[in-house]
Amino acid sequence: MANLISPKYDGAKLDMPSTDDLIDVFEDRMKGWFLEPTQKLLAAFNDFPASICLQMTYFEGIWTFITGKDSDGKSASFFKRGFVSVFHGYGQPDDLLERVAQVLYTDARCGFFHDGMFRNRIYFSNRRHALEITLPKRNGVTDPEGEIESIIIDPRQFHATIQKHFTDFVTKLKNKQNAEARRLFHAAFMARQGRSRAIGIPDTDFKIGGNTGQNET
């Protein structure tokens, strides 16, 4: 079986790769292993939490490819900056988006990754807006500076916003006139590629799990 590095490409694609080769692999991975699986999860309301768990992986990672920097030790910061870059331009100020991102990082991203489930300020609906934010009221008037009480996510609209951001980013990368964006992307991709023995599958040193006894005699 071929040693696939993305749904369409095998390891040969990354033998002395050009920036365009890296973009091809990045696009194929994100479409085939992230966007399309997320789309399938959006078919049923009961799968909404799983879809959001998957979508929470986008923001930190995409910011590394935009900036060419490593997020090690800076996950929260990179998550927030990535989130703002996705939702910037949809009618809300960046300072509010940063506050929303902090809640999503704590109650959605860390909730899923550390607790196995989202926490108490996260809700799901199909209200036709990617996000709706609940803020406290003072004398019957919404306090824009108040602590965010809840975030209601429409996972389908949330996914559509991420997909548009990804498509726009890849289109930018494919334009050779955007030399600096391509340079930063190249640096981030190669830093994460590193050295691997994955191609040498028969030479693996340890086997862990997977034997359920079906082949025992």
VOGU-3710 file (C-alpha; in Angstrom, 3 decimals, decimal comma):
1> manlispkyd> 0,000/0,000/0,000  1,279/3,478/-0,847  2,519/5,634/2,026  0,062/8,500/1,641  0,895/11,922/3,046  -2,521/13,268/1,987  -5,589/11,750/0,311  -4,057/12,164/-3,169  -0,287/12,275/-2,683  2,361/9,817/-1,531
11> gakldmpstd> 5,769/10,538/-0,039  7,369/11,282/-3,411  5,508/14,605/-3,473  7,739/15,868/-0,665  11,068/14,747/-2,128  12,829/18,093/-2,562  9,466/19,904/-2,737  8,805/23,310/-4,196  6,530/25,760/-2,415  3,808/24,795/-4,891
21> dlidvfedrm> 4,230/21,135/-3,912  3,763/22,073/-0,258  0,668/24,093/-1,079  -0,764/21,124/-2,994  -0,247/18,798/-0,026  -1,570/21,340/2,465  -4,698/21,961/0,405  -5,313/18,248/-0,140  -4,847/17,426/3,533  -7,146/20,176/4,713
31> kgwfleptqk> -9,866/19,387/2,196  -9,740/15,602/2,488  -8,917/15,181/6,177  -10,576/18,241/7,707  -13,179/20,125/5,659  -14,909/17,160/4,019  -15,092/15,017/7,211  -16,471/18,032/9,069  -19,091/18,499/6,360  -20,242/14,908/6,848
41> llaafndfpa> -20,640/15,461/10,583  -22,928/18,422/9,917  -25,624/16,186/8,452  -27,146/15,371/11,860  -27,792/17,593/14,893  -26,376/14,948/17,251  -23,048/15,204/15,400  -22,760/18,985/15,919  -20,457/18,675/18,983  -18,099/16,328/17,120
51> siclqmtyfe> -17,998/18,752/14,182  -17,083/21,651/16,474  -14,411/19,570/18,196  -12,817/19,040/14,785  -13,239/22,677/13,750  -11,502/23,897/16,909  -8,248/22,528/15,452  -8,244/25,080/12,630  -7,391/28,368/14,316  -4,051/27,696/16,000
61> giwtfitgkd> -2,728/25,781/13,011  -3,743/28,273/10,360  -2,068/31,110/12,267  1,244/29,239/12,176  0,992/28,986/8,377  0,011/32,651/8,066  2,862/33,908/10,251  5,506/31,246/9,667  6,011/30,990/13,443  5,836/28,091/15,880
71> sdgksasffk> 2,901/27,957/18,307  4,777/25,822/20,856  4,010/27,287/24,266  1,704/29,887/22,694  -1,368/27,835/21,812  -3,883/30,230/23,351  -2,380/33,271/21,639  -2,192/31,557/18,245  -5,735/30,208/18,601  -7,067/33,707/19,319
81> rgfvsvfhgy> -5,157/35,378/16,490  -6,250/32,657/14,077  -9,865/33,025/15,176  -9,770/36,799/14,701  -8,287/36,370/11,210  -11,178/34,048/10,271  -13,991/36,218/11,643  -12,504/39,664/10,989  -14,705/41,677/8,651  -18,057/40,223/9,730
91> gqpddllerv> -19,237/43,331/11,519  -17,763/42,942/15,008  -14,677/44,696/16,427  -11,506/42,709/16,890  -11,445/43,297/20,652  -14,818/41,533/20,991  -13,606/38,735/18,708  -10,573/38,280/20,949  -12,843/37,912/23,975  -15,018/35,419/22,097
101> aqvlytdarc> -11,892/33,522/21,083  -10,788/33,301/24,721  -14,101/31,698/25,708  -13,947/29,309/22,762  -10,376/28,384/23,652  -11,270/27,693/27,287  -14,723/26,156/27,008  -14,682/24,566/23,549  -11,104/23,830/22,496  -9,770/22,948/25,964
111> gffhdgmfrn> -13,097/21,453/27,000  -12,956/18,938/24,173  -9,214/18,286/24,300  -8,874/18,036/28,100  -12,319/16,954/29,331  -13,675/15,142/26,279  -16,632/17,549/26,036  -17,424/21,257/25,697  -17,955/23,304/28,854  -20,874/25,317/30,200
121> riyfsnrrha> -20,845/28,484/28,073  -21,050/26,689/24,698  -24,371/25,917/22,983  -25,400/24,697/19,516  -28,249/25,649/17,228  -29,169/26,165/13,581  -29,974/29,870/13,950  -28,276/30,870/10,644  -25,456/32,854/12,257  -22,028/31,331/12,824
131> leitlpkrng> -21,947/32,754/16,351  -24,333/34,552/18,691  -22,964/36,068/21,879  -24,863/36,602/25,143  -23,681/39,551/27,234  -25,026/40,819/30,574  -27,434/43,744/30,797  -27,217/46,837/32,985  -30,465/48,703/33,531  -31,970/46,742/30,667
141> vtdpegeies> -29,167/47,648/28,242  -26,574/45,182/26,948  -23,150/45,855/28,430  -20,662/45,436/25,546  -17,784/45,304/28,040  -19,434/42,710/30,271  -18,241/39,142/30,677  -19,481/36,844/27,931  -22,188/34,597/29,371  -22,631/32,171/26,491
151> iiidprqfha> -21,760/31,512/22,859  -24,317/29,884/20,572  -22,698/28,195/17,567  -24,398/27,258/14,326  -21,883/24,588/13,246  -22,882/24,758/9,566  -22,367/28,509/9,344  -19,231/28,216/11,468  -17,873/25,650/9,004  -18,811/27,818/6,006
161> tiqkhftdfv> -16,849/30,734/7,473  -13,768/28,578/8,080  -14,031/27,089/4,598  -14,137/30,552/3,008  -11,098/31,641/5,031  -9,174/28,529/3,978  -10,113/28,932/0,296  -9,049/32,589/0,329  -5,754/31,705/2,036  -4,892/28,965/-0,470
171> tklknkqnae> -5,805/31,252/-3,368  -3,426/33,849/-1,931  -0,648/31,274/-1,572  -1,019/30,070/-5,153  -0,465/33,608/-6,449  3,306/33,876/-6,870  3,089/37,648/-6,472  2,417/37,059/-2,760  6,051/36,157/-2,167  6,138/36,941/1,574
181> arrlfhaafm> 2,999/34,909/2,365  4,457/32,001/0,388  7,801/32,290/2,203  6,160/32,224/5,629  3,962/29,285/4,665  6,967/27,374/3,310  8,901/27,960/6,542  5,988/26,806/8,725  5,336/23,691/6,652  8,968/22,586/6,564
191> arqgrsraig> 9,418/23,228/10,296  6,554/20,827/10,975  7,606/18,260/8,417  10,873/17,540/10,174  12,477/14,112/9,912  10,379/10,980/9,864  10,761/7,227/9,542  7,116/6,750/8,560  8,093/5,486/5,116  10,022/2,663/6,803
201> ipdtdfkigg> 6,906/1,021/8,216  8,382/-2,544/8,299  11,216/-1,203/10,465  9,050/0,138/13,286  10,448/-0,560/16,734  7,328/-0,917/18,879  3,795/-2,175/18,339  1,098/-0,917/20,697  -2,469/-2,211/20,919  -4,748/-3,372/18,136
211> ntgqnet> -4,670/-7,106/18,900  -8,166/-8,021/20,067  -7,582/-11,749/19,908  -9,417/-12,524/16,665  -6,367/-14,237/15,224  -5,495/-16,255/18,297  -5,764/-20,039/18,059
//
